[in-house]
Amino acid sequence: MARPTSGPMAATARKAARGSMPISAPGCSVCVPAKAGTQDRGRYAAWPWAPACAGAPYRAPNARQGGFTLVELMVTITVIALMASVTLWAMPTPGGRVRDEALRFATRVKAARDGAVIAGSPMSLWVTAGGYGFDRRVGGRWVPAADRGARVERWAEGTRADAGDTSGRARIVFDPTGLPDRAADIRLARGGQAMLVRVGADGSVRADAQ
């Protein structure tokens, strides 16, 4: 017999068909609540219209997706710090205040100290009245450092440098642990202003106004 396509009987038939159809298929992480117990999942899996994944154990989403480990973050920060040090080494010397020159000099000394630690070999700073530079220990003798930005630097015009060494050329050596062979004070003066760059026995480097 043909099904009615209109009228009250047709509407009743369509409503009954909708009532017998499942709204969603349980058994997966979308249809079955995540907190459902083993017995509940077994009950869901017993339903005749359940999909193939019904009753399967719930698997939490992988928390590693899209994240970083602590080691990866530490490596990234270290690389950024080294790149910043190289950039500061290569910056031109400001021709303004002696404070700017002293701060840049202190930054380059810190970079040399860190370079000795990274390379695992001694690195030295030498200072004269005309300028300063950095050497590495190779084959039992000091040779100019080939690191980018480790070129010899002359003091700005009018700057007077005093490293407290009567020989006229003071040398401070940083060992592979970053410690200097001695503490030293380098005084820079120009135009009535003075700055003192201090290299501590613990490897610290700071620039203070006088």
N, CA, C and O atoms as a DFTB+ gen file, in Angstrom:
840 C
 N C O
     1  1       0.860      -1.185       0.000
     2  2       0.000       0.000       0.000
     3  2       0.893       1.231       0.000
     4  3       1.902       1.272       0.704
     5  1       0.521       2.240      -0.794
     6  2       1.318       3.472      -0.887
     7  2       1.194       4.298       0.383
     8  3       0.140       4.356       1.015
     9  1       2.328       4.947       0.741
    10  2       2.334       5.798       1.932
    11  2       1.656       7.118       1.634
    12  3       1.821       7.667       0.545
    13  1       0.885       7.644       2.597
    14  2       0.248       8.955       2.380
    15  2       1.316      10.041       2.326
    16  3       2.243      10.063       3.136
    17  1       1.170      10.931       1.367
    18  2       2.125      12.036       1.190
    19  2       1.613      13.337       1.739
    20  3       2.371      14.305       1.791
    21  1       0.381      13.416       2.148
    22  2      -0.189      14.641       2.708
    23  2      -1.288      14.268       3.668
    24  3      -1.768      13.135       3.687
    25  1      -1.677      15.237       4.460
    26  2      -2.751      15.002       5.384
    27  2      -2.266      14.629       6.762
    28  3      -1.059      14.504       6.970
    29  1      -3.153      14.448       7.701
    30  2      -2.786      14.131       9.096
    31  2      -1.997      12.843       9.226
    32  3      -1.087      12.767      10.051
    33  1      -2.320      11.822       8.431
    34  2      -1.619      10.552       8.550
    35  2      -0.163      10.701       8.125
    36  3       0.719      10.091       8.730
    37  1       0.102      11.502       7.096
    38  2       1.496      11.703       6.644
    39  2       2.306      12.425       7.699
    40  3       3.452      12.047       7.945
    41  1       1.758      13.443       8.329
    42  2       2.476      14.176       9.377
    43  2       2.797      13.268      10.543
    44  3       3.885      13.343      11.115
    45  1       1.824      12.383      10.911
    46  2       2.057      11.459      12.024
    47  2       3.168      10.476      11.692
    48  3       3.965      10.130      12.564
    49  1       3.235      10.021      10.449
    50  2       4.262       9.066      10.028
    51  2       5.646       9.708      10.065
    52  3       6.613       9.088      10.506
    53  1       5.737      10.968       9.593
    54  2       7.038      11.633       9.602
    55  2       7.510      11.863      11.029
    56  3       8.699      11.695      11.301
    57  1       6.639      12.238      11.947
    58  2       7.020      12.461      13.326
    59  2       7.485      11.164      13.973
    60  3       8.445      11.177      14.743
    61  1       6.837      10.060      13.683
    62  2       7.249       8.768      14.256
    63  2       8.617       8.354      13.737
    64  3       9.422       7.778      14.469
    65  1       8.878       8.658      12.445
    66  2      10.191       8.298      11.882
    67  2      11.298       9.100      12.532
    68  3      12.363       8.562      12.835
    69  1      11.052      10.405      12.753
    70  2      12.059      11.226      13.414
    71  2      12.299      10.760      14.842
    72  3      13.437      10.808      15.309
    73  1      11.279      10.315      15.547
    74  2      11.428       9.874      16.931
    75  2      12.256       8.608      17.064
    76  3      12.882       8.375      18.098
    77  1      12.262       7.786      16.014
    78  2      13.008       6.523      16.094
    79  2      14.449       6.654      15.663
    80  3      15.238       5.726      15.840
    81  1      14.813       7.836      15.081
    82  2      16.188       8.038      14.613
    83  2      17.027       8.648      15.726
    84  3      16.557       9.547      16.423
    85  1      18.278       8.172      15.911
    86  2      19.165       8.753      16.939
    87  2      19.633      10.139      16.513
    88  3      19.906      10.378      15.337
    89  1      19.722      11.038      17.466
    90  2      20.207      12.394      17.207
    91  2      21.712      12.389      17.015
    92  3      22.227      13.077      16.134
    93  1      22.432      11.612      17.837
    94  2      23.887      11.517      17.723
    95  2      24.298      10.104      18.023
    96  3      23.586       9.360      18.697
    97  1      25.435       9.748      17.524
    98  2      25.921       8.385      17.695
    99  2      26.877       8.335      18.865
   100  3      27.956       8.922      18.796
   101  1      26.511       7.641      19.953
   102  2      27.420       7.549      21.096
   103  2      28.541       6.565      20.825
   104  3      28.506       5.788      19.871
   105  1      29.531       6.624      21.691
   106  2      30.617       5.675      21.580
   107  2      31.942       6.329      21.272
   108  3      32.983       5.711      21.493
   109  1      31.953       7.586      20.758
   110  2      33.212       8.282      20.502
   111  2      33.334       9.446      21.467
   112  3      32.415       9.711      22.242
   113  1      34.453      10.138      21.427
   114  2      34.701      11.217      22.386
   115  2      33.773      12.382      22.180
   116  3      33.646      13.241      23.052
   117  1      33.107      12.424      21.009
   118  2      32.174      13.522      20.750
   119  2      30.804      13.191      21.281
   120  3      30.145      14.030      21.895
   121  1      30.360      11.929      21.036
   122  2      29.006      11.541      21.409
   123  2      28.905      11.060      22.850
   124  3      27.914      11.338      23.525
   125  1      29.905      10.351      23.324
   126  2      29.886       9.818      24.681
   127  2      30.592      10.793      25.605
   128  3      31.688      11.252      25.281
   129  1      30.006      11.122      26.736
   130  2      30.686      12.037      27.662
   131  2      32.061      11.518      28.041
   132  3      32.268      10.313      28.186
   133  1      33.022      12.468      28.204
   134  2      34.399      12.081      28.509
   135  2      34.503      11.388      29.858
   136  3      35.391      10.558      30.054
   137  1      33.618      11.711      30.790
   138  2      33.678      11.156      32.149
   139  2      32.844       9.889      32.302
   140  3      32.674       9.386      33.412
   141  1      32.328       9.376      31.197
   142  2      31.494       8.183      31.301
   143  2      32.342       7.001      31.759
   144  3      33.476       6.835      31.309
   145  1      31.797       6.185      32.650
   146  2      32.533       5.051      33.171
   147  2      32.520       3.877      32.219
   148  3      31.908       3.931      31.152
   149  1      33.220       2.789      32.625
   150  2      33.309       1.602      31.777
   151  2      31.947       0.968      31.565
   152  3      31.623       0.539      30.457
   153  1      31.139       0.906      32.633
   154  2      29.809       0.307      32.500
   155  2      28.938       1.124      31.555
   156  3      28.189       0.566      30.753
   157  1      29.038       2.451      31.653
   158  2      28.235       3.287      30.760
   159  2      28.637       3.081      29.311
   160  3      27.776       3.024      28.433
   161  1      29.942       2.968      29.043
   162  2      30.387       2.778      27.673
   163  2      29.929       1.423      27.142
   164  3      29.560       1.288      25.976
   165  1      29.960       0.409      28.036
   166  2      29.453      -0.890      27.616
   167  2      27.979      -0.828      27.255
   168  3      27.527      -1.478      26.313
   169  1      27.225      -0.022      28.033
   170  2      25.785       0.137      27.727
   171  2      25.590       0.839      26.390
   172  3      24.720       0.471      25.601
   173  1      26.443       1.893      26.137
   174  2      26.340       2.591      24.856
   175  2      26.668       1.649      23.696
   176  3      26.008       1.671      22.657
   177  1      27.716       0.806      23.897
   178  2      28.135      -0.092      22.828
   179  2      27.081      -1.143      22.517
   180  3      27.047      -1.671      21.405
   181  1      26.198      -1.464      23.508
   182  2      25.170      -2.487      23.308
   183  2      24.004      -1.987      22.472
   184  3      23.198      -2.791      22.004
   185  1      23.897      -0.676      22.274
   186  2      22.780      -0.147      21.477
   187  2      22.922      -0.635      20.039
   188  3      24.032      -0.640      19.508
   189  1      21.854      -1.036      19.407
   190  2      21.933      -1.627      18.053
   191  2      22.422      -0.633      17.013
   192  3      22.995      -1.040      16.003
   193  1      22.209       0.668      17.234
   194  2      22.602       1.641      16.206
   195  2      23.912       2.344      16.545
   196  3      24.236       3.362      15.934
   197  1      24.688       1.810      17.529
   198  2      25.954       2.445      17.924
   199  2      26.996       2.249      16.829
   200  3      27.014       1.194      16.194
   201  1      27.870       3.236      16.586
   202  2      28.931       3.108      15.580
   203  2      30.024       2.150      16.038
   204  3      29.996       1.636      17.156
   205  1      30.991       1.922      15.143
   206  2      32.039       0.953      15.443
   207  2      32.921       1.373      16.611
   208  3      33.507       0.521      17.279
   209  1      33.025       2.720      16.876
   210  2      33.904       3.184      17.949
   211  2      33.242       3.138      19.313
   212  3      33.861       3.519      20.307
   213  1      31.996       2.681      19.385
   214  2      31.309       2.640      20.674
   215  2      32.014       1.674      21.610
   216  3      32.419       0.583      21.208
   217  1      32.156       2.090      22.872
   218  2      32.784       1.253      23.870
   219  2      34.291       1.345      23.900
   220  3      34.933       0.787      24.789
   221  1      34.880       2.068      22.904
   222  2      36.340       2.207      22.897
   223  2      36.783       3.111      24.036
   224  3      36.055       4.034      24.400
   225  1      37.957       2.871      24.608
   226  2      38.429       3.715      25.725
   227  2      38.647       5.151      25.279
   228  3      39.112       5.408      24.168
   229  1      38.306       6.075      26.155
   230  2      38.457       7.502      25.837
   231  2      39.924       7.904      25.862
   232  3      40.652       7.564      26.795
   233  1      40.341       8.604      24.868
   234  2      41.719       9.057      24.790
   235  2      41.751      10.578      24.845
   236  3      41.150      11.264      24.018
   237  1      42.477      11.091      25.855
   238  2      42.575      12.546      26.004
   239  2      43.420      13.112      24.884
   240  3      44.315      12.428      24.387
   241  1      43.161      14.344      24.471
   242  2      43.973      14.968      23.426
   243  2      45.422      15.094      23.872
   244  3      45.710      15.277      25.055
   245  1      46.324      14.994      22.911
   246  2      47.751      15.081      23.201
   247  2      48.117      16.491      23.622
   248  3      47.999      17.427      22.831
   249  1      48.570      16.657      24.886
   250  2      48.897      17.984      25.404
   251  2      50.174      18.533      24.795
   252  3      50.442      19.728      24.923
   253  1      50.993      17.679      24.117
   254  2      52.269      18.129      23.545
   255  2      52.050      18.945      22.272
   256  3      52.925      19.715      21.875
   257  1      50.877      18.782      21.619
   258  2      50.640      19.460      20.359
   259  2      50.673      20.964      20.556
   260  3      49.989      21.508      21.423
   261  1      51.497      21.643      19.721
   262  2      51.533      23.095      19.745
   263  2      52.298      23.695      20.909
   264  3      52.250      24.912      21.084
   265  1      53.007      22.904      21.724
   266  2      53.712      23.437      22.881
   267  2      55.228      23.310      22.733
   268  3      55.728      22.730      21.769
   269  1      55.949      23.866      23.713
   270  2      57.408      23.813      23.736
   271  2      57.865      23.238      25.065
   272  3      57.228      23.452      26.097
   273  1      58.966      22.513      25.035
   274  2      59.540      22.003      26.273
   275  2      60.410      23.082      26.897
   276  3      60.778      24.057      26.242
   277  1      60.736      22.894      28.173
   278  2      61.587      23.857      28.884
   279  2      62.963      23.944      28.243
   280  3      63.539      25.028      28.150
   281  1      63.495      22.805      27.798
   282  2      64.821      22.799      27.166
   283  2      64.799      23.611      25.883
   284  3      65.728      24.374      25.617
   285  1      63.745      23.457      25.082
   286  2      63.646      24.221      23.830
   287  2      63.586      25.711      24.102
   288  3      64.207      26.496      23.384
   289  1      62.851      26.114      25.123
   290  2      62.778      27.539      25.461
   291  2      64.133      28.063      25.927
   292  3      64.528      29.167      25.551
   293  1      64.854      27.285      26.744
   294  2      66.156      27.730      27.238
   295  2      67.157      27.871      26.091
   296  3      67.942      28.819      26.064
   297  1      67.130      26.931      25.147
   298  2      68.030      27.023      23.989
   299  2      67.716      28.252      23.161
   300  3      68.626      28.946      22.709
   301  1      66.434      28.528      22.958
   302  2      66.037      29.698      22.174
   303  2      66.503      30.991      22.837
   304  3      67.020      31.884      22.166
   305  1      66.317      31.092      24.161
   306  2      66.740      32.300      24.887
   307  2      68.254      32.475      24.804
   308  3      68.741      33.595      24.646
   309  1      69.004      31.368      24.909
   310  2      70.462      31.448      24.827
   311  2      70.920      31.951      23.469
   312  3      71.818      32.789      23.382
   313  1      70.302      31.439      22.403
   314  2      70.666      31.872      21.049
   315  2      70.363      33.349      20.855
   316  3      71.164      34.070      20.259
   317  1      69.210      33.814      21.353
   318  2      68.856      35.229      21.224
   319  2      69.853      36.105      21.966
   320  3      70.246      37.161      21.468
   321  1      70.273      35.666      23.176
   322  2      71.241      36.446      23.953
   323  2      72.579      36.550      23.236
   324  3      73.201      37.612      23.231
   325  1      73.029      35.441      22.623
   326  2      74.296      35.468      21.899
   327  2      74.214      36.378      20.680
   328  3      75.158      37.110      20.385
   329  1      73.092      36.334      19.975
   330  2      72.921      37.199      18.808
   331  2      72.915      38.671      19.213
   332  3      73.453      39.519      18.501
   333  1      72.302      38.972      20.364
   334  2      72.288      40.354      20.848
   335  2      73.696      40.826      21.195
   336  3      74.051      41.975      20.933
   337  1      74.504      39.931      21.790
   338  2      75.880      40.291      22.133
   339  2      76.695      40.592      20.881
   340  3      77.468      41.550      20.850
   341  1      76.518      39.767      19.846
   342  2      77.246      39.990      18.590
   343  2      76.843      41.314      17.969
   344  3      77.686      42.032      17.433
   345  1      75.546      41.645      18.037
   346  2      75.068      42.905      17.478
   347  2      75.684      44.090      18.208
   348  3      76.077      45.071      17.576
   349  1      75.771      44.010      19.525
   350  2      76.363      45.102      20.298
   351  2      77.856      45.243      20.011
   352  3      78.397      46.348      20.020
   353  1      78.510      44.121      19.758
   354  2      79.942      44.179      19.419
   355  2      80.154      44.962      18.133
   356  3      81.126      45.706      18.004
   357  1      79.251      44.796      17.192
   358  2      79.430      45.394      15.869
   359  2      78.894      46.815      15.773
   360  3      79.052      47.455      14.733
   361  1      78.268      47.322      16.821
   362  2      77.721      48.680      16.781
   363  2      78.838      49.714      16.716
   364  3      79.876      49.535      17.353
   365  1      78.645      50.796      15.957
   366  2      79.670      51.835      15.908
   367  2      79.769      52.568      17.239
   368  3      78.791      52.680      17.978
   369  1      80.967      53.064      17.529
   370  2      81.186      53.766      18.779
   371  2      80.488      55.118      18.758
   372  3      80.733      55.903      17.842
   373  1      79.632      55.422      19.724
   374  2      79.007      56.735      19.755
   375  2      80.062      57.819      19.990
   376  3      80.993      57.619      20.769
   377  1      79.920      58.952      19.327
   378  2      80.871      60.035      19.497
   379  2      80.412      61.047      20.528
   380  3      80.955      62.150      20.590
   381  1      79.427      60.698      21.336
   382  2      78.872      61.642      22.290
   383  2      79.500      61.536      23.664
   384  3      80.698      61.770      23.824
   385  1      78.691      61.180      24.666
   386  2      79.152      61.179      26.047
   387  2      80.108      60.037      26.318
   388  3      80.037      58.979      25.693
   389  1      81.007      60.275      27.266
   390  2      81.938      59.230      27.656
   391  2      81.186      58.085      28.324
   392  3      81.668      56.952      28.325
   393  1      80.031      58.356      28.882
   394  2      79.222      57.299      29.501
   395  2      78.815      56.265      28.446
   396  3      78.861      55.063      28.705
   397  1      78.414      56.735      27.254
   398  2      78.035      55.800      26.191
   399  2      79.216      54.924      25.783
   400  3      79.063      53.725      25.550
   401  1      80.396      55.541      25.700
   402  2      81.585      54.786      25.323
   403  2      81.941      53.760      26.392
   404  3      82.328      52.638      26.066
   405  1      81.815      54.127      27.653
   406  2      82.137      53.208      28.747
   407  2      81.149      52.039      28.795
   408  3      81.548      50.900      29.039
   409  1      79.879      52.311      28.565
   410  2      78.877      51.247      28.589
   411  2      79.101      50.264      27.441
   412  3      78.954      49.055      27.618
   413  1      79.451      50.780      26.282
   414  2      79.711      49.891      25.153
   415  2      80.976      49.079      25.400
   416  3      81.022      47.891      25.079
   417  1      81.994      49.702      25.964
   418  2      83.231      48.989      26.294
   419  2      82.939      47.858      27.282
   420  3      83.434      46.745      27.107
   421  1      82.143      48.131      28.313
   422  2      81.791      47.109      29.299
   423  2      81.017      45.963      28.650
   424  3      81.220      44.801      29.003
   425  1      80.130      46.282      27.702
   426  2      79.359      45.252      27.014
   427  2      80.267      44.342      26.206
   428  3      80.064      43.128      26.183
   429  1      81.262      44.909      25.544
   430  2      82.189      44.105      24.755
   431  2      83.064      43.227      25.657
   432  3      83.397      42.100      25.292
   433  1      83.435      43.741      26.827
   434  2      84.219      42.931      27.768
   435  2      83.392      41.742      28.245
   436  3      83.909      40.629      28.348
   437  1      82.105      41.968      28.537
   438  2      81.229      40.866      28.945
   439  2      81.115      39.825      27.839
   440  3      81.132      38.623      28.104
   441  1      81.000      40.293      26.596
   442  2      80.898      39.364      25.472
   443  2      82.169      38.535      25.339
   444  3      82.102      37.346      25.026
   445  1      83.339      39.155      25.575
   446  2      84.603      38.414      25.528
   447  2      84.656      37.363      26.626
   448  3      85.110      36.241      26.401
   449  1      84.193      37.727      27.805
   450  2      84.133      36.770      28.915
   451  2      83.259      35.580      28.554
   452  3      83.648      34.431      28.762
   453  1      82.069      35.857      28.009
   454  2      81.159      34.785      27.616
   455  2      81.736      33.964      26.471
   456  3      81.514      32.756      26.391
   457  1      82.487      34.631      25.573
   458  2      83.110      33.907      24.468
   459  2      84.137      32.903      24.942
   460  3      84.276      31.832      24.351
   461  1      84.861      33.231      26.004
   462  2      85.832      32.286      26.565
   463  2      85.132      31.043      27.107
   464  3      85.640      29.930      26.975
   465  1      83.962      31.239      27.718
   466  2      83.202      30.111      28.272
   467  2      82.650      29.242      27.157
   468  3      82.737      28.015      27.218
   469  1      82.075      29.879      26.126
   470  2      81.453      29.134      25.031
   471  2      82.499      28.344      24.241
   472  3      82.282      27.182      23.898
   473  1      83.643      28.991      23.953
   474  2      84.696      28.327      23.170
   475  2      85.518      27.359      24.006
   476  3      86.191      26.481      23.464
   477  1      85.465      27.518      25.333
   478  2      86.243      26.645      26.198
   479  2      87.734      26.909      26.119
   480  3      88.538      26.009      26.361
   481  1      88.115      28.155      25.778
   482  2      89.528      28.517      25.682
   483  2      89.710      29.936      26.206
   484  3      88.786      30.745      26.119
   485  1      90.896      30.258      26.755
   486  2      91.112      31.595      27.317
   487  2      90.958      32.700      26.273
   488  3      91.255      32.517      25.093
   489  1      90.492      33.831      26.740
   490  2      90.370      35.021      25.901
   491  2      90.794      36.218      26.742
   492  3      90.441      36.316      27.917
   493  1      91.547      37.119      26.138
   494  2      92.075      38.239      26.905
   495  2      91.615      39.576      26.341
   496  3      91.288      39.699      25.161
   497  1      91.600      40.559      27.207
   498  2      91.326      41.948      26.853
   499  2      92.606      42.739      27.089
   500  3      93.207      42.634      28.158
   501  1      93.029      43.526      26.109
   502  2      94.162      44.409      26.325
   503  2      93.707      45.855      26.147
   504  3      92.870      46.160      25.297
   505  1      94.267      46.722      26.952
   506  2      93.871      48.136      26.978
   507  2      95.128      48.997      26.951
   508  3      96.078      48.766      27.699
   509  1      95.111      49.991      26.076
   510  2      96.193      50.978      26.036
   511  2      95.566      52.366      26.038
   512  3      94.343      52.502      26.071
   513  1      96.411      53.399      26.003
   514  2      95.905      54.769      25.978
   515  2      95.220      55.090      24.659
   516  3      94.439      56.038      24.579
   517  1      95.509      54.301      23.616
   518  2      94.917      54.579      22.305
   519  2      93.677      53.770      21.987
   520  3      92.890      54.180      21.134
   521  1      93.472      52.631      22.643
   522  2      92.320      51.795      22.333
   523  2      92.367      50.471      23.066
   524  3      93.057      50.335      24.077
   525  1      91.636      49.499      22.559
   526  2      91.591      48.175      23.198
   527  2      91.249      47.120      22.154
   528  3      90.801      47.430      21.051
   529  1      91.475      45.863      22.534
   530  2      91.162      44.756      21.639
   531  2      91.112      43.449      22.405
   532  3      91.245      43.430      23.629
   533  1      90.917      42.344      21.671
   534  2      90.741      41.025      22.294
   535  2      91.610      40.002      21.581
   536  3      91.717      40.019      20.355
   537  1      92.230      39.111      22.348
   538  2      93.077      38.046      21.807
   539  2      92.614      36.699      22.328
   540  3      92.003      36.594      23.391
   541  1      92.925      35.661      21.543
   542  2      92.692      34.275      21.972
   543  2      94.038      33.560      22.103
   544  3      95.009      33.898      21.426
   545  1      94.070      32.568      22.989
   546  2      95.283      31.788      23.203
   547  2      95.290      30.620      22.225
   548  3      94.475      29.705      22.343
   549  1      96.206      30.650      21.261
   550  2      96.298      29.599      20.244
   551  2      97.760      29.174      20.126
   552  3      98.633      30.006      19.879
   553  1      98.022      27.897      20.299
   554  2      99.366      27.377      20.152
   555  2     100.366      27.974      21.123
   556  3     101.542      28.124      20.792
   557  1      99.912      28.313      22.313
   558  2     100.817      28.848      23.321
   559  2     101.113      30.329      23.188
   560  3     101.982      30.847      23.890
   561  1     100.407      31.027      22.298
   562  2     100.627      32.467      22.165
   563  2      99.294      33.162      21.898
   564  3      98.310      32.538      21.503
   565  1      99.298      34.473      22.128
   566  2      98.096      35.267      21.932
   567  2      98.002      35.735      20.483
   568  3      98.958      36.270      19.921
   569  1      96.816      35.520      19.888
   570  2      96.569      35.978      18.519
   571  2      95.269      36.775      18.523
   572  3      94.386      36.499      19.336
   573  1      95.133      37.761      17.631
   574  2      93.896      38.552      17.591
   575  2      92.659      37.672      17.412
   576  3      92.648      36.768      16.578
   577  1      91.634      37.941      18.192
   578  2      90.395      37.159      18.108
   579  2      89.730      37.381      16.765
   580  3      89.636      38.510      16.283
   581  1      89.265      36.282      16.160
   582  2      88.616      36.362      14.852
   583  2      87.106      36.490      14.965
   584  3      86.408      36.493      13.952
   585  1      86.599      36.595      16.175
   586  2      85.155      36.702      16.366
   587  2      84.640      37.975      15.721
   588  3      85.322      39.000      15.691
   589  1      83.425      37.888      15.208
   590  2      82.797      39.057      14.609
   591  2      82.612      40.138      15.680
   592  3      82.069      39.876      16.754
   593  1      83.065      41.339      15.376
   594  2      82.935      42.435      16.319
   595  2      84.067      42.521      17.320
   596  3      84.075      43.426      18.154
   597  1      85.046      41.586      17.263
   598  2      86.161      41.611      18.223
   599  2      87.351      42.386      17.672
   600  3      88.484      42.192      18.113
   601  1      87.096      43.247      16.726
   602  2      88.177      44.020      16.119
   603  2      88.758      45.019      17.127
   604  3      88.144      45.330      18.148
   605  1      89.939      45.502      16.812
   606  2      90.580      46.518      17.654
   607  2      89.767      47.815      17.571
   608  3      89.354      48.236      16.490
   609  1      89.552      48.424      18.710
   610  2      88.735      49.648      18.792
   611  2      89.567      50.780      19.374
   612  3      90.225      50.618      20.402
   613  1      89.532      51.922      18.710
   614  2      90.215      53.102      19.228
   615  2      89.251      53.914      20.084
   616  3      88.054      53.976      19.804
   617  1      89.786      54.534      21.129
   618  2      88.957      55.401      21.964
   619  2      88.524      56.615      21.146
   620  3      89.222      57.045      20.228
   621  1      87.365      57.153      21.496
   622  2      86.874      58.347      20.805
   623  2      87.839      59.503      21.039
   624  3      88.580      59.532      22.022
   625  1      87.809      60.446      20.119
   626  2      88.713      61.593      20.215
   627  2      88.491      62.332      21.537
   628  3      87.363      62.681      21.888
   629  1      89.571      62.559      22.250
   630  2      89.496      63.267      23.523
   631  2      89.359      62.372      24.733
   632  3      89.457      62.849      25.863
   633  1      89.130      61.063      24.521
   634  2      88.988      60.139      25.643
   635  2      90.365      59.740      26.176
   636  3      91.256      59.377      25.408
   637  1      90.525      59.810      27.470
   638  2      91.763      59.393      28.137
   639  2      91.469      58.121      28.931
   640  3      90.577      58.093      29.778
   641  1      92.231      57.080      28.641
   642  2      92.038      55.786      29.304
   643  2      93.209      55.483      30.230
   644  3      94.370      55.662      29.864
   645  1      92.886      55.026      31.425
   646  2      93.912      54.677      32.410
   647  2      93.546      53.326      33.021
   648  3      92.550      53.206      33.735
   649  1      94.365      52.305      32.731
   650  2      94.122      50.963      33.258
   651  2      94.987      50.667      34.468
   652  3      94.976      49.545      34.974
   653  1      95.740      51.659      34.945
   654  2      96.557      51.462      36.129
   655  2      97.748      50.565      35.915
   656  3      98.246      49.957      36.863
   657  1      98.222      50.470      34.665
   658  2      99.374      49.631      34.368
   659  2     100.518      50.520      33.876
   660  3     100.359      51.250      32.898
   661  1     101.655      50.461      34.542
   662  2     102.779      51.332      34.189
   663  2     103.425      50.966      32.860
   664  3     104.139      51.781      32.275
   665  1     103.184      49.757      32.380
   666  2     103.780      49.339      31.109
   667  2     103.092      49.990      29.912
   668  3     103.616      49.979      28.798
   669  1     101.909      50.557      30.160
   670  2     101.178      51.186      29.074
   671  2     100.249      50.251      28.330
   672  3      99.495      50.685      27.459
   673  1     100.293      48.982      28.662
   674  2      99.411      48.005      28.008
   675  2      98.964      46.981      29.055
   676  3      99.730      46.095      29.434
   677  1      97.746      47.107      29.505
   678  2      97.202      46.197      30.512
   679  2      96.494      45.034      29.820
   680  3      95.829      45.223      28.802
   681  1      96.640      43.835      30.377
   682  2      95.983      42.650      29.814
   683  2      95.225      41.919      30.929
   684  3      95.761      41.675      32.011
   685  1      93.990      41.584      30.640
   686  2      93.151      40.819      31.565
   687  2      92.740      39.543      30.840
   688  3      92.204      39.603      29.734
   689  1      92.985      38.405      31.450
   690  2      92.727      37.105      30.824
   691  2      91.520      36.438      31.478
   692  3      91.469      36.285      32.698
   693  1      90.554      36.045      30.654
   694  2      89.390      35.283      31.115
   695  2      89.628      33.814      30.800
   696  3      89.918      33.455      29.659
   697  1      89.503      32.958      31.826
   698  2      89.703      31.528      31.598
   699  2      88.407      30.889      31.091
   700  3      87.388      31.574      31.014
   701  1      88.414      29.589      30.740
   702  2      87.208      28.945      30.190
   703  2      86.010      28.937      31.122
   704  3      84.904      28.611      30.689
   705  1      86.196      29.288      32.401
   706  2      85.061      29.383      33.320
   707  2      84.514      30.802      33.413
   708  3      83.519      31.039      34.099
   709  1      85.158      31.752      32.728
   710  2      84.698      33.137      32.748
   711  2      85.308      33.979      33.842
   712  3      84.911      35.130      34.020
   713  1      86.272      33.437      34.588
   714  2      86.909      34.193      35.663
   715  2      88.175      34.876      35.153
   716  3      88.929      34.271      34.390
   717  1      88.425      36.125      35.556
   718  2      89.644      36.826      35.128
   719  2      90.834      36.427      35.984
   720  3      90.678      35.926      37.098
   721  1      92.036      36.659      35.439
   722  2      93.231      36.345      36.220
   723  2      93.473      37.367      37.326
   724  3      94.249      37.123      38.251
   725  1      92.798      38.518      37.221
   726  2      92.904      39.537      38.263
   727  2      91.771      40.535      38.091
   728  3      91.187      40.651      37.014
   729  1      91.469      41.250      39.159
   730  2      90.490      42.336      39.076
   731  2      91.174      43.571      38.501
   732  3      92.381      43.751      38.664
   733  1      90.406      44.413      37.832
   734  2      91.001      45.594      37.206
   735  2      89.978      46.710      37.116
   736  3      88.777      46.462      37.006
   737  1      90.467      47.948      37.164
   738  2      89.649      49.146      36.980
   739  2      90.200      49.929      35.799
   740  3      91.387      50.256      35.765
   741  1      89.347      50.229      34.836
   742  2      89.744      51.040      33.678
   743  2      88.954      52.343      33.734
   744  3      87.725      52.342      33.660
   745  1      89.667      53.441      33.866
   746  2      89.029      54.756      33.987
   747  2      89.045      55.470      32.640
   748  3      90.083      55.586      31.988
   749  1      87.864      55.945      32.241
   750  2      87.720      56.700      30.988
   751  2      87.255      58.107      31.334
   752  3      86.308      58.281      32.102
   753  1      87.916      59.110      30.771
   754  2      87.570      60.506      31.056
   755  2      87.575      61.301      29.756
   756  3      88.410      61.086      28.878
   757  1      86.621      62.223      29.656
   758  2      86.562      63.111      28.505
   759  2      85.625      64.272      28.807
   760  3      84.527      64.066      29.323
   761  1      86.046      65.480      28.491
   762  2      85.184      66.652      28.627
   763  2      84.659      66.879      30.028
   764  3      83.506      67.275      30.198
   765  1      85.486      66.634      31.042
   766  2      85.045      66.865      32.417
   767  2      84.195      65.747      32.985
   768  3      83.757      65.846      34.132
   769  1      83.944      64.687      32.232
   770  2      83.177      63.537      32.715
   771  2      84.097      62.332      32.815
   772  3      85.063      62.212      32.061
   773  1      83.793      61.440      33.748
   774  2      84.621      60.246      33.939
   775  2      83.742      59.046      34.282
   776  3      82.733      59.167      34.978
   777  1      84.153      57.892      33.776
   778  2      83.473      56.616      34.058
   779  2      84.521      55.587      34.446
   780  3      85.643      55.610      33.941
   781  1      84.150      54.690      35.341
   782  2      85.055      53.635      35.788
   783  2      84.442      52.282      35.426
   784  3      83.372      51.920      35.916
   785  1      85.141      51.537      34.554
   786  2      84.704      50.192      34.172
   787  2      85.465      49.206      35.046
   788  3      86.694      49.146      35.003
   789  1      84.733      48.439      35.832
   790  2      85.355      47.527      36.791
   791  2      85.138      46.072      36.374
   792  3      84.023      45.639      36.081
   793  1      86.256      45.336      36.361
   794  2      86.218      43.898      36.130
   795  2      86.501      43.233      37.467
   796  3      87.620      43.303      37.975
   797  1      85.484      42.586      38.040
   798  2      85.630      41.972      39.350
   799  2      86.327      40.627      39.296
   800  3      86.389      39.988      38.246
   801  1      86.850      40.202      40.437
   802  2      87.517      38.905      40.525
   803  2      86.557      37.746      40.258
   804  3      86.993      36.640      39.936
   805  1      85.252      37.995      40.390
   806  2      84.253      36.962      40.128
   807  2      83.785      36.951      38.677
   808  3      82.898      36.176      38.319
   809  1      84.376      37.811      37.834
   810  2      83.993      37.859      36.424
   811  2      82.941      38.912      36.115
   812  3      82.567      39.083      34.954
   813  1      82.458      39.617      37.124
   814  2      81.453      40.653      36.871
   815  2      82.088      41.872      36.197
   816  3      83.252      42.194      36.435
   817  1      81.302      42.541      35.355
   818  2      81.774      43.736      34.646
   819  2      80.695      44.792      34.779
   820  3      79.528      44.538      34.480
   821  1      81.088      45.993      35.235
   822  2      80.121      47.072      35.412
   823  2      80.786      48.408      35.131
   824  3      82.002      48.560      35.251
   825  1      79.951      49.378      34.752
   826  2      80.430      50.725      34.470
   827  2      79.749      51.683      35.434
   828  3      78.521      51.737      35.499
   829  1      80.553      52.446      36.191
   830  2      80.028      53.367      37.184
   831  2      80.550      54.779      36.892
   832  3      81.686      54.967      36.458
   833  1      79.673      55.767      37.146
   834  2      80.081      57.165      36.982
   835  2      80.954      57.591      38.142
   836  3      80.804      57.109      39.265
   837  1      81.872      58.508      37.853
   838  2      82.746      59.046      38.898
   839  2      82.453      60.518      39.129
   840  3      83.088      61.150      39.973
